[in-house]
Amino acid sequence: MKATSLDTKTCDYCSGTGYFQLLLGGSETCTCCEGSGKKQEQ
């Protein structure tokens, strides 16, 4: 078992960076965490 902090869970979709690298260049804000890089509580 890993000990993880509940406060700092990273977003699963962008790996905590807050944005996606686009294949054609540039980046786009992650819509799941709205660019924060942290997992949103539902």
Beta strands, then each sheet from edge to edge (+ up, - down):
strand 1: 19-21
strand 2: 27-29
sheet 1: 1+ 2-
end
